[in-house]
Amino acid sequence: VQLVESGGGLVQPGGSLRLSCAASGITFSMYTMAWYRQAPGKQRELVATISGDDRPYYAPSVKGRFTISRDNGKNTGDLQMYNLEPADTAVYYCNLPMTVYWGQGTQVTVSS
């Protein structure tokens, strides 16, 4: 099983980024997918999840600014991030909850 994130980078406050997670080695539609993030010196925190049948959940800190989606046919999941704030700066990880599978992470930096 492999999860590979992409799409991170440097963006100014108020800007947008789209992260993608490509899964292989699994029947992707059977799994809820999650995005976590970890800022320097802080614990890893849940950002959003989406079930196999497209039911989303958002952490209060990102609700209304982030949108999680998935394409089971392509084995991919995305996190569209709008109105980014410096507090969103972190390494973002793709995860399949209740499994040991994590991506390697992608850095998101929000700074002017």
ZABAZA-385840 format. One record per residue (C-alpha): residue in one letter; x, y, z. Coordinates in nm, 4 decimals, decimal comma. Each point is the difference from the previous one (the first is absolute). Layout:
residues N
TORMI / res / px / py / pz
TORMI / a / X / Y / Z
...
//
This chain:
residues 112
TORMI / res / px / py / pz
TORMI / v / 0,0000 / 0,0000 / 0,0000
TORMI / q / 0,1306 / 0,3442 / -0,0883
TORMI / l / -0,1363 / 0,3495 / 0,0588
TORMI / v / 0,1718 / 0,2870 / -0,1791
TORMI / e / -0,0865 / 0,3636 / 0,0653
TORMI / s / 0,0662 / 0,2875 / -0,2359
TORMI / g / -0,0908 / 0,3633 / -0,0429
TORMI / g / 0,1587 / 0,1727 / 0,2958
TORMI / g / 0,1960 / 0,3210 / -0,0241
TORMI / l / 0,0321 / 0,3606 / 0,1064
TORMI / v / -0,3045 / 0,2240 / -0,0200
TORMI / q / -0,0875 / 0,3456 / 0,1287
TORMI / p / -0,2683 / 0,0484 / 0,2652
TORMI / g / -0,3410 / -0,0099 / -0,1621
TORMI / g / 0,1255 / -0,2232 / -0,2786
TORMI / s / -0,1016 / -0,3508 / -0,1051
TORMI / l / 0,1660 / -0,3369 / -0,0468
TORMI / r / -0,1228 / -0,3412 / -0,1044
TORMI / l / 0,1577 / -0,3107 / 0,1481
TORMI / s / -0,0377 / -0,3430 / -0,1545
TORMI / c / 0,0507 / -0,3494 / 0,1381
TORMI / a / 0,0487 / -0,2911 / -0,2370
TORMI / a / -0,0645 / -0,3454 / 0,1453
TORMI / s / 0,1189 / -0,3311 / -0,1376
TORMI / g / -0,0122 / -0,3599 / 0,1131
TORMI / i / -0,3486 / 0,0211 / 0,1510
TORMI / t / -0,3662 / 0,0094 / -0,0957
TORMI / f / -0,0166 / 0,3713 / 0,0698
TORMI / s / -0,3792 / 0,0277 / 0,0069
TORMI / m / -0,0150 / -0,2270 / 0,3049
TORMI / y / 0,1911 / 0,2445 / 0,2176
TORMI / t / -0,0687 / 0,3297 / 0,1669
TORMI / m / 0,2785 / 0,2398 / -0,0875
TORMI / a / 0,1363 / 0,2687 / 0,2304
TORMI / w / 0,2285 / 0,3001 / -0,0149
TORMI / y / 0,2082 / 0,0858 / 0,3035
TORMI / r / 0,2508 / 0,2758 / 0,0546
TORMI / q / 0,2889 / 0,0617 / 0,2344
TORMI / a / 0,1463 / 0,3399 / 0,0663
TORMI / p / 0,3479 / 0,0421 / 0,1511
TORMI / g / -0,0046 / -0,0735 / 0,3716
TORMI / k / -0,3636 / -0,1098 / -0,0049
TORMI / q / -0,1827 / -0,3303 / -0,0008
TORMI / r / -0,1401 / -0,1422 / -0,3194
TORMI / e / -0,3639 / 0,1022 / -0,0361
TORMI / l / -0,2917 / -0,1166 / -0,2088
TORMI / v / -0,1015 / 0,2397 / -0,2763
TORMI / a / -0,2744 / -0,1817 / -0,1886
TORMI / t / -0,1333 / -0,3422 / -0,0904
TORMI / i / -0,2139 / -0,1381 / -0,2779
TORMI / s / -0,1710 / -0,3373 / 0,0099
TORMI / g / -0,0041 / -0,2469 / -0,2845
TORMI / d / -0,3463 / 0,1252 / -0,0909
TORMI / d / 0,1055 / 0,3684 / 0,0039
TORMI / r / -0,1113 / 0,1147 / 0,3442
TORMI / p / 0,2390 / 0,2763 / 0,1164
TORMI / y / 0,1063 / 0,1173 / 0,3429
TORMI / y / 0,1997 / 0,3144 / 0,0710
TORMI / a / 0,1880 / 0,1194 / 0,3027
TORMI / p / -0,1545 / 0,3241 / 0,1292
TORMI / s / 0,3169 / 0,1925 / -0,0830
TORMI / v / -0,0343 / -0,0706 / -0,3731
TORMI / k / -0,3754 / -0,0360 / -0,0504
TORMI / g / -0,1213 / 0,2400 / -0,2655
TORMI / r / 0,3514 / 0,0486 / -0,1413
TORMI / f / 0,1063 / -0,3538 / -0,0986
TORMI / t / -0,1789 / -0,2529 / -0,2197
TORMI / i / 0,0819 / -0,3703 / -0,0007
TORMI / s / -0,0889 / -0,2174 / -0,2966
TORMI / r / 0,0861 / -0,3348 / -0,1526
TORMI / d / -0,0094 / -0,1838 / -0,3307
TORMI / n / -0,0310 / -0,3724 / 0,0654
TORMI / g / 0,0481 / -0,0771 / -0,3677
TORMI / k / 0,3410 / 0,1667 / 0,0023
TORMI / n / 0,0932 / -0,1037 / 0,3575
TORMI / t / 0,0618 / 0,3601 / 0,0945
TORMI / g / -0,1110 / 0,2399 / 0,2673
TORMI / d / 0,0377 / 0,3769 / 0,0025
TORMI / l / -0,0009 / 0,2791 / 0,2530
TORMI / q / -0,0858 / 0,3386 / -0,1483
TORMI / m / 0,1098 / 0,2751 / 0,2356
TORMI / y / -0,1298 / 0,3544 / -0,0299
TORMI / n / 0,0670 / 0,3194 / 0,1957
TORMI / l / 0,3143 / -0,1452 / 0,1491
TORMI / e / 0,1384 / 0,1447 / 0,3216
TORMI / p / 0,3498 / -0,0128 / 0,1489
TORMI / a / -0,1427 / -0,2355 / 0,2629
TORMI / d / -0,0606 / -0,2532 / -0,2798
TORMI / t / 0,3749 / -0,0372 / -0,0495
TORMI / a / 0,0858 / -0,3658 / 0,0597
TORMI / v / 0,0965 / -0,3258 / -0,1600
TORMI / y / -0,3202 / -0,1571 / -0,1329
TORMI / y / -0,0408 / -0,3762 / 0,0002
TORMI / c / -0,2404 / -0,2338 / -0,1716
TORMI / n / -0,1218 / -0,2914 / 0,2122
TORMI / l / -0,2387 / -0,2916 / -0,0070
TORMI / p / -0,1581 / -0,0032 / 0,3479
TORMI / m / 0,0129 / -0,3257 / 0,1971
TORMI / t / 0,3012 / -0,1123 / -0,2045
TORMI / v / 0,3731 / 0,0540 / 0,0215
TORMI / y / 0,0133 / 0,1714 / -0,3363
TORMI / w / 0,1311 / 0,3564 / -0,0226
TORMI / g / 0,1452 / 0,2063 / -0,2783
TORMI / q / 0,3395 / 0,1642 / 0,0242
TORMI / g / -0,1473 / 0,3477 / 0,0446
TORMI / t / 0,0042 / 0,3208 / -0,1997
TORMI / q / 0,1034 / 0,3389 / 0,1364
TORMI / v / -0,2463 / 0,2890 / -0,0072
TORMI / t / 0,1393 / 0,3400 / 0,0955
TORMI / v / -0,2236 / 0,3053 / 0,0244
TORMI / s / 0,2068 / 0,3139 / 0,0205
TORMI / s / 0,0294 / 0,3445 / -0,1510
//
